[in-house]
Amino acid sequence: MVDARLPAEWLGSIRIDNLSDRAFRVLAGALMWCNGQGTDGAVPDRYTKYLHPDGDDPSAFDELERAGLWERTPERFQLKGWSIDLRQSTAEEVSRYREAARRRQKAYRDRQRRTPFVEPTDLSETRSPTGDVTRDGTRHVTADVGSGSLIDSPKERAYERHNVTHNADSPYCPMHPVGTPLPCGACARARTAFEAQQQGARRRGWDCSIDGHKLVADGSCAVCSLRPRRSA
């Protein structure tokens, strides 16, 4: 699609201001028609009826001719100074622009076809040197996860619970010493016990009979040997 231009200097131009409203509309219609057809300002006689909704208007045509905006030839009207005075794009310029746009689009598509597809990175293989990936990832994912986690056997579960609760020197469980981005209830309990230790619960002489138990996610106490009873 090609747009017609109405130069800003026409606002206040004596030559344009002296045109009647109908003649100015015929001029605007001629600019649009010639740009759309790529005729560089030429309007054949058979197409002048499209320049105004009411059709041909010889008086408006004469007015444009007297203003020096177009001239009449035996078979057409020709707008004068199409690319210089009227500031319109020539058909050749439009063709070059379209060809350049076509080449740019083709080059873009060629680059897209040559770009190899890269599989998304598996988040489980990502490790931060400081373990921050699990500090932020598991805090929200596993904070409320119960005792059922990646530990399957009762023996492993008992070992994990003892080490997590009473060796609270790490915010991660024994199976994930550097953390994991996956949901892990053991890491959630280890983090709770670790935070309780960092807060100095034991150093202040915490007494569960007086102060109450410091419970972790599975109901175990982070201070004493309280463990939830299994239902039969």
Secondary structure, 3 states (H helix, E strand, C coil): CCCCCCCHHHCCCHHHHCCCHHHHHHHHHHHHHHHHHCCCCEEEHHHHHHCCCCCCCHHHHHHHHHCCCEEECCCEEEECCCCCCCCCCCHHHHHHHHHHHHHHHHHHHHHHHHCCCCCCCCHHHCCCCCCHHHHHHHHHHCCCCCCCCCCCCHHHHHHHHHHHHHCCCCCCCCCCCCCCCCCCHHHHHHHHHHHHHHCCCCCCCCCHHHHCCCECCCCCECCCCCCCCCCC
